[in-house]
């Protein structure tokens, strides 16, 4: 899914797999970044990114995250999360 379409669409989640595809990153790196983002969310007492799974081509369960629009923007912009969250969430 295109990021602009995602932000305008009524859907409210984007998967870490979609983000990997959009950014050209390996999914394992996006997973790592989501884990780090969740650490910051916990420190700030915010909702963490939801985790689920999918079946890979070998029919094995693999993890993925489902991010809200705000979480997607936090991940993709690379902002300082503490500063951004303290100034924009009320």
Buried (B, 14 or more C-beta within 10 A) or exposed (E): EEBEEBEEEEEEBBBBBBBBEBBEBEBEEBBEBBEEBBEBBEEEEBEBBBBEEEEEEEEEEBEBBBBBBBBBBBBBEEEEBEEBBEEEEE
